Amino acid sequence: LVDAIAVDHPEIKPVHASQELRGLFGNVSREELELLTPEEKLSRMVIHFTAIFDRSMNDDQAVMMDTHLVVPIRKENSLVYEDIWSSEYAPHVSSMAMLSAEPASVRQWRLEDEITTGRKRSTDVRAIADDQDVNISRFEQLMSEGQLPAGSGVVTNFSGRIGEARKAVEAIFRHG
């Protein structure tokens, strides 16, 4: 969705967080990555992403689009969410769009991604729904605290209705 919108709007510079993070942390395994403290990971991410924003935006602000602001870390029977939002991103972001989808669709995308890339993530629909609820709650909390720009919002990409999601994201972009 983000890449498709960027084709029609060259002022949008898509940044794919997952690709950037894999590059940032190199070939570190998920297990090794989880050994780093949340503060260390966030510190590295802030430096990396603000450099990308500075390099790609030329003093313009961007609409940031992502599917989460917290990342679930599952180990055995425990679950911890790590926050990946930093207030240091705020000067670079004119609006934020959180993309959401039906958990069953997310499951299917993850299964396809595992086949093509080997990346393994939870495909349990209930866990996906729970993760989305936590992320949307965090997004709403940041909005209510004024840490995200006005006009930001959650956009749900319902299966088969990509056009509606695209229009909603473009509206957020125009607001910023």
C-alpha contacts under 8 A as a table, 3 or more apart, distances in Angstrom:
res1	aa1	res2	aa2	distance
1	L	4	A	5.12
1	L	5	I	6.23
1	L	162	I	7.68
1	L	166	R	6.83
2	V	5	I	5.24
2	V	6	A	6.19
2	V	14	P	6.46
2	V	65	M	7.52
3	D	6	A	5.00
3	D	7	V	6.37
3	D	14	P	6.52
4	A	7	V	5.35
4	A	8	D	7.11
5	I	8	D	5.49
5	I	9	H	6.12
5	I	12	I	7.88
5	I	166	R	7.10
5	I	170	E	7.71
6	A	9	H	4.71
6	A	10	P	5.56
6	A	11	E	7.38
6	A	12	I	5.26
6	A	13	K	6.75
6	A	14	P	6.79
7	V	10	P	6.13
9	H	12	I	5.74
10	P	13	K	7.17
12	I	62	A	6.82
12	I	63	V	7.47
13	K	56	S	6.85
13	K	57	M	7.43
13	K	62	A	7.48
15	V	20	E	7.58
16	H	19	Q	5.50
16	H	20	E	6.18
17	A	20	E	5.03
17	A	21	L	5.93
17	A	66	D	7.51
18	S	21	L	5.14
18	S	22	R	6.19
19	Q	22	R	5.20
19	Q	23	G	6.28
20	E	23	G	5.06
20	E	24	L	5.92
21	L	24	L	4.79
21	L	25	F	5.98
21	L	45	M	7.53
22	R	25	F	5.42
22	R	26	G	5.70
22	R	27	N	7.15
23	G	26	G	4.96
23	G	27	N	7.82
24	L	44	R	7.97
24	L	45	M	7.79
24	L	48	H	7.43
25	F	28	V	5.91
25	F	33	L	7.77
28	V	32	E	5.98
28	V	33	L	6.17
29	S	32	E	5.14
29	S	33	L	6.11
30	R	33	L	4.96
30	R	34	E	6.13
31	E	34	E	5.20
31	E	35	L	6.63
32	E	35	L	5.20
32	E	36	L	7.12
33	L	36	L	5.55
34	E	37	T	7.38
34	E	73	I	7.72
36	L	40	E	6.28
36	L	41	K	6.48
37	T	40	E	5.18
37	T	41	K	6.39
38	P	41	K	5.19
38	P	42	L	6.04
38	P	82	E	6.53
38	P	83	D	7.93
39	E	42	L	5.12
39	E	43	S	5.94
40	E	43	S	5.11
40	E	44	R	6.29
41	K	44	R	5.29
41	K	45	M	6.17
42	L	45	M	4.94
42	L	46	V	6.03
42	L	84	I	6.15
42	L	86	S	7.73
43	S	46	V	5.23
43	S	47	I	6.40
44	R	47	I	5.33
44	R	48	H	6.15
45	M	48	H	5.04
45	M	49	F	5.84
46	V	49	F	5.32
46	V	50	T	5.85
46	V	86	S	6.85
46	V	88	E	7.00
46	V	89	Y	7.34
47	I	50	T	5.53
47	I	51	A	6.18
48	H	51	A	5.28
48	H	52	I	6.39
49	F	52	I	4.95
49	F	53	F	6.14
49	F	89	Y	7.78
50	T	53	F	4.93
50	T	54	D	6.04
50	T	88	E	7.64
50	T	89	Y	6.44
50	T	92	H	7.58
51	A	54	D	5.06
51	A	55	R	6.03
52	I	55	R	5.11
52	I	56	S	5.93
53	F	56	S	5.36
53	F	57	M	5.61
53	F	62	A	7.99
53	F	92	H	6.39
54	D	57	M	5.76
54	D	58	N	6.46
54	D	59	D	7.16
54	D	92	H	7.72
55	R	58	N	6.51
57	M	60	D	5.08
57	M	61	Q	6.37
57	M	62	A	7.00
60	D	92	H	7.63
61	Q	91	P	7.62
61	Q	92	H	5.02
61	Q	93	V	5.15
61	Q	94	S	5.23
61	Q	176	G	7.99
62	A	92	H	6.33
62	A	93	V	4.84
62	A	94	S	5.48
62	A	95	S	6.87
62	A	176	G	7.76
63	V	93	V	5.69
63	V	94	S	5.66
63	V	95	S	4.65
63	V	96	M	5.31
63	V	97	A	6.99
63	V	172	I	7.68
63	V	173	F	5.77
63	V	176	G	6.92
64	M	93	V	6.24
64	M	94	S	7.94
64	M	95	S	6.38
64	M	96	M	4.70
64	M	97	A	6.14
65	M	96	M	5.87
65	M	97	A	4.76
65	M	98	M	5.70
65	M	99	L	6.86
66	D	69	L	7.69
66	D	97	A	6.76
66	D	98	M	5.25
66	D	99	L	5.94
67	T	98	M	5.37
67	T	99	L	4.84
67	T	100	S	6.11
68	H	71	V	6.93
68	H	98	M	6.82
68	H	99	L	7.90
68	H	132	Q	7.54
68	H	135	N	5.50
68	H	136	I	7.87
69	L	83	D	6.07
69	L	84	I	5.45
69	L	85	W	5.66
69	L	135	N	5.79
69	L	138	R	6.97
69	L	139	F	6.96
70	V	81	Y	5.82
70	V	82	E	5.22
70	V	83	D	4.30
70	V	84	I	5.51
70	V	85	W	7.48
70	V	134	V	7.72
70	V	135	N	5.94
70	V	138	R	7.64
71	V	81	Y	5.33
71	V	82	E	5.17
71	V	83	D	6.54
71	V	84	I	7.17
72	P	79	L	6.65
72	P	80	V	5.84
72	P	81	Y	4.50
72	P	82	E	6.50
72	P	131	D	7.03
73	I	79	L	5.70
73	I	80	V	5.22
73	I	81	Y	5.98
73	I	82	E	7.27
74	R	77	N	7.30
74	R	78	S	5.84
74	R	79	L	4.67
74	R	80	V	6.66
75	K	78	S	5.33
75	K	79	L	6.54
85	W	89	Y	7.70
86	S	89	Y	5.76
86	S	90	A	7.70
87	S	90	A	5.38
87	S	147	Q	6.60
88	E	91	P	6.79
89	Y	92	H	5.61
89	Y	93	V	6.45
90	A	93	V	5.19
90	A	94	S	7.64
90	A	147	Q	7.24
90	A	148	L	6.82
90	A	149	P	7.51
91	P	94	S	7.71
93	V	96	M	6.95
93	V	149	P	7.42
94	S	149	P	6.07
94	S	176	G	4.71
95	S	148	L	7.27
95	S	149	P	5.30
95	S	150	A	6.94
95	S	151	G	6.24
95	S	152	S	4.94
95	S	172	I	6.61
95	S	173	F	6.65
95	S	175	H	7.49
95	S	176	G	5.11
96	M	148	L	7.00
96	M	149	P	6.99
96	M	151	G	7.82
96	M	152	S	4.64
96	M	153	G	6.49
96	M	172	I	7.55
97	A	152	S	5.67
97	A	153	G	5.18
97	A	154	V	5.71
97	A	155	V	6.60
97	A	169	V	6.54
97	A	172	I	6.91
98	M	136	I	7.97
98	M	139	F	7.85
98	M	153	G	6.31
98	M	154	V	4.62
98	M	155	V	5.97
99	L	154	V	6.00
99	L	155	V	4.97
99	L	156	T	5.89
99	L	157	N	6.91
100	S	132	Q	7.30
100	S	154	V	6.98
100	S	155	V	5.97
100	S	156	T	4.55
100	S	157	N	5.94
101	A	105	S	6.64
101	A	106	V	6.49
101	A	156	T	5.28
101	A	157	N	4.82
101	A	158	F	5.76
101	A	159	S	7.62
102	E	105	S	5.29
102	E	106	V	6.40
102	E	156	T	7.87
102	E	157	N	7.43
102	E	158	F	6.24
102	E	159	S	7.32
103	P	106	V	4.98
103	P	107	R	6.13
103	P	125	V	5.51
103	P	126	R	7.66
103	P	128	I	5.73
103	P	129	A	5.57
104	A	107	R	5.02
104	A	108	Q	6.37
104	A	125	V	5.96
105	S	108	Q	5.10
105	S	109	W	6.26
105	S	159	S	7.00
106	V	109	W	5.10
106	V	110	R	6.12
106	V	123	T	7.99
106	V	128	I	7.52
107	R	110	R	5.14
107	R	111	L	6.24
107	R	122	S	7.91
107	R	123	T	4.95
107	R	124	D	7.08
107	R	125	V	6.40
107	R	128	I	7.57
108	Q	111	L	5.12
108	Q	112	E	6.25
108	Q	123	T	7.90
109	W	112	E	5.10
109	W	113	D	6.00
110	R	113	D	4.89
110	R	114	E	6.06
110	R	120	K	7.71
110	R	121	R	6.76
110	R	122	S	7.92
110	R	123	T	6.68
111	L	114	E	5.15
111	L	115	I	6.49
111	L	123	T	7.12
112	E	115	I	5.20
112	E	116	T	6.36
113	D	116	T	5.15
113	D	117	T	5.65
113	D	118	G	7.01
113	D	119	R	6.61
114	E	117	T	5.35
114	E	118	G	4.40
114	E	119	R	4.78
114	E	120	K	5.60
114	E	121	R	7.86
115	I	118	G	5.71
115	I	119	R	7.95
122	S	127	A	7.26
122	S	128	I	7.25
123	T	127	A	7.69
123	T	128	I	7.10
124	D	127	A	5.29
124	D	128	I	6.23
125	V	128	I	5.03
125	V	129	A	6.15
126	R	129	A	5.06
126	R	130	D	6.11
127	A	130	D	5.00
127	A	131	D	6.08
128	I	131	D	5.08
128	I	132	Q	6.21
129	A	132	Q	5.09
129	A	133	D	6.22
130	D	133	D	5.08
130	D	134	V	6.33
131	D	134	V	5.18
131	D	135	N	6.21
132	Q	135	N	5.04
132	Q	136	I	6.04
133	D	136	I	5.22
133	D	137	S	6.07
134	V	137	S	5.12
134	V	138	R	6.20
135	N	138	R	5.07
135	N	139	F	6.11
136	I	139	F	4.93
136	I	140	E	6.10
136	I	154	V	7.45
137	S	140	E	5.10
137	S	141	Q	6.08
138	R	141	Q	4.97
138	R	142	L	6.19
139	F	142	L	5.22
139	F	143	M	6.22
140	E	143	M	4.97
140	E	144	S	6.12
141	Q	144	S	5.14
141	Q	145	E	6.19
142	L	145	E	5.09
142	L	146	G	6.21
142	L	147	Q	5.10
142	L	148	L	5.85
143	M	146	G	5.11
143	M	147	Q	5.90
143	M	148	L	5.10
143	M	149	P	7.30
143	M	150	A	7.54
143	M	152	S	7.81
144	S	147	Q	7.68
145	E	148	L	7.89
146	G	149	P	6.88
146	G	150	A	7.75
148	L	152	S	6.90
149	P	152	S	5.93
151	G	172	I	6.19
151	G	175	H	6.16
151	G	176	G	6.93
152	S	172	I	6.24
153	G	172	I	7.23
155	V	165	A	6.20
155	V	168	A	6.49
155	V	169	V	6.81
156	T	165	A	6.32
157	N	161	R	6.69
157	N	162	I	6.01
157	N	164	E	7.60
157	N	165	A	5.16
158	F	161	R	5.46
158	F	162	I	6.91
158	F	165	A	7.65
159	S	162	I	7.03
161	R	164	E	5.61
161	R	165	A	6.85
162	I	165	A	5.13
162	I	166	R	6.09
163	G	166	R	5.02
163	G	167	K	6.24
164	E	167	K	5.18
164	E	168	A	6.29
165	A	168	A	5.11
165	A	169	V	6.23
166	R	169	V	5.19
166	R	170	E	6.12
167	K	170	E	5.05
167	K	171	A	6.12
168	A	171	A	5.09
168	A	172	I	6.43
169	V	172	I	5.12
169	V	173	F	6.21
170	E	173	F	4.86
170	E	174	R	6.12
171	A	174	R	5.13
171	A	175	H	6.24
172	I	175	H	5.12
172	I	176	G	6.45
173	F	176	G	5.30
